[in-house]
Amino acid sequence: MTSRKLSLNKACFILAAIILLISVIMLSVLYVLTEKISVICCGSVFIFLMLLCIAAFVAVIRRKLTLFSDMLCDTLDDMMNGEQQPSQITEEESLFYKITHRLMRFYEVMQESKNSVAGERADLQELISDISHQVKTPIANLKMVNSTLLEQNVSKDKQREFLLASDTQLDKLDFLMQAMIKTSRLETGVISLEKKEQPIYDTLAIALGGILLNAEKKQIGVQVDCPEYLTVSHDRKWTGEALFNILDNAVKYTPDRGKIHVRVEALEMYLKIDISDTGIGIPEQHQGTIFKRFYRENTVHDTDGIGIGLYLAREIVTMQGGYIKVKSEVGCGATFSVFLRSENNG
């Protein structure tokens, strides 16, 4: 506890006193042994010069420490204010090189963290804005239906019609919330994808099972070419979700009695899944924006959907080291190509 409270000035004073005391003792011993004044004088001069060198050395070190502490405090103040990064010391033999090197690294980490927080805040604001925009219409419709039922006398048939409309809006809200939960969990890293080598056939079968009923209602023919032996490293649940979203879009935007063709093939470094349809197609200028969150073309607003399926699909595939391409012409359908990286091939 005493050593912690000892200041630098006190430490130097105590050290000087100890050296002086030892010097006096040594001179006394020399005088007793030699009884020569000349030896004592030479010894005194030597001790004086030694003390002078030590004092100069301590003064230089103290000066350096004072300058460094001032520089360190100023640098930390500037770093906390975000004004500048610490100056780099290039002399590796310098006593303070390691400290300034760590300080540079600390500044870089702090800046990365600051930028990350700013990016997350911007994403959060965008997400809140998107949610607000998406829930506005269903809530307004529900309020209108509820107000009509409360304030007006309507027949049972009309009541049933209003309740069915209300149920549709509630389904939209539920679907929206589920989609937003999935999106936020993926983006914040709450969910980690568990990739393992397994057949893509089973994953594709799960995705197809979710769209067959709607495809049958529209009399859409679904053809699948997928060898059962093909395997790729992927997360079955979330990859199935991505494929389902693309297939579900294909069913939505393909007219009655249309066709959907799914073809899987192994390439050198990727496993490729083509999902083709005979739907309305996508204009070339919009093919780069269809993967944005909540994006929907003006021509398809009458079709159920919130514009988050393709966004989720791309996020899921990208997180697994893959990517999605689209090829389409208006009136000639579209082909979405999902590429899943094959780890066996590097």
C-alpha positions, 0 to 999 in steps of 0.5 A: 500500500505504501509503494502505491502512494509513493510519488516519483519525486519522493522516490527520487529523493529517497534514492538520492539519500540512500546513494549519498548515505552509501557513499559516506559509508564507503568514504569512511571505510576507505579513510579507515583502511588507507588514512589518505586524504587523496584517496578520499578526495578522488572518491568524493569526486567520483561519487559527485560525478556519479551522482551528477550523471544519475541526476541528469539521467533521472531528469531526462527520464522524468522529462520524457515521462512528463511529455509522454503522459501529456501527449497520451492524455491529449491523444485520448481526449482527441480520440474520445472526441473523435477528432484525430487518430494517435500519431504513429511512432516509427522508431521500433527501439523507442521505449513508447513504441509498444504503447503507441502501437497498442493505442493505434490498434485501440483507436482502430477498434474504437472507430470500427465499433463507432461505425458499426453502432452508427450503421446499426442505428441507421438500419434500425431507423430504416427498419422502423420506418419500413414496419410503420409503412407496412402496418399502416394499411392493414391497421387502417382497414381493420379500424374501418371495418371495426368502426362500421360494425360498431356504428352501423346496423348491418345484415349478417351477410355483411357482418360475415363479409366484414369479418372475412375482410378483417381476418384477411388483414389480420393474416397480413399483419401476422405474416408481416410480423413473422417475416420481420422477426425472421429478418431481424433475427438473421440480421442481428445474428441471433440465429446462426446457420448450421451448415452441414453436408446433406442432400439438397433433394430433401431440402427442396422437397420441403420447400416444394411442399409449401407451394403445391396446394396454391399451385394446384389451385391455379393449375400450375404444372411443377416439374422438378429435375433433381438427382437424389445423390447431390449433396451440398453444405447448407442449413436445411431449415433456412435454405428451405425457407429461401427456396420456398420464398422464391417458389412462392413468388413464382406461383403468385406471379404465374398465370393459371395453367402456367408452368414452373420448372426446378432444375438442380445441377452440380458445378465445379465450385457451386451447386446451382438451383434454377427456378424458372416460371412462365409468369409476367417477368421482371423488367431489366431495370428492376432486376437489381432492386427486387431483392430490397426489403419491402420492394414491390413493383407497381404492377403487382400491388394487387397480388398478396405480398409485402416484398420481403421474401426475396430479400430474406432469400438473398440474405440466407443464401449470402450468409452461407457463402452463396449468391442469387442471380435472376434472368427475366424478360417481361411477359416471358417469365423469370429464372432465379438461379441459387448458387450454394458453395460446395465446400468439397470443391474448395 
